Structures are given as C-alpha cells and as structure tokens.
C-alpha cells in the first residue's frame, strides 16, 4: 500500500506570504535598530569626556560601545 504525504499536495504559494512578511519584519527591525543606534551615538557624543570616562568609554569608542563590541568590565574591544 502506498502512503501519500499531506505536504506533497500543498502548493508553494502558501509559504510565500509568510516568507514575504518575514523579510518585511526583518527589514523593519533593521531600520528600527539603525535609528536606535544613531540616537544612542548622538546621546553619548553629547557627553563630556569626564562623563564618558566614568562609564568606561573613550570618545573614539562610542560607535563600538553602542554596537556592543566593548567589554564593559575593561573598556576594551572584544
């Protein structure tokens, strides 16, 4: 006796909208993340050098710190 899989008869178009919305959600997430990072860089750039030193970041490390590439314990690149 032959067994037929249920997924063999389904059309590929049922997966397309989910794929589209997944790509769209990833795209929107990327844009939101970009603007959040830009705002964080702007905020940190407005601090004076002493305030930055207090949180363990040098002015040249602001971009890396926002992206999470600075070890918070030592203020060094990871």
N, C-alpha and C positions, 0 to 999 in steps of 0.2 A: 504494500500500500504506500502511496506517495503522500508526503506531508508538504503542504504549501505554507510558506511563511506569510504572516499577515503584512509585513512591511514590503514584500515583493510587489504587491498590487497598489501600493500608495504612490501617488505622483510626487515628483520632486518639488513641485510648486508649493507644497505645504510647508517646506522648510525655508523657502526664500524669504517670506516676510519676517520670520524670526531672525534670520541672518541679517537682513536689512536693518531691523531695529537694534540688533546687537552692535552692528557697525555704527549706527547713528548714536547709540548710547555711549560707545567708546569715544566717538568724535566729540560729543558734548562734554563728556568727562574730561577729555584732554583740554578743551577750551577753558572750562571752569578751573582746572588745575593751573593752567598757564596764568590766568588772571589772578588767582590766589597767590601764586609765587611772585608775580610782579608787585602785588600790593605788599607782600612781606619784605621784598627787597627795598621797596620805597620807604617803608616804615623804618627798617634797620638803617638805611642810608641817612635818615634824618637824625639819628642819634649821634651824639658827640663821641670822640674816641674813648673817653673815660667810661662812658656807659657801655660801649661795645666791649671794652676790656673787662668790665665787670661780668659780662655774660660769657666771656671767653672767646670772643670773635674779633679778629682784626678786620679793618675796613676791606682789605683785599680778599677776605674770605666770605664776604656776605653772600654772594651767589652760591657758593658751595655749601654754606651753612643752611640756606633755605632749601636746597635740594637734599639735605640730609647726608652730605658727604664729609662732614666734620665730626670727629669723635667728641661728644660733649664733655667727656672726662678730661681730655687733654688738649682740646682745641686744635687737633691735628687732622690732616686729611686721612680718610680711611682707605 
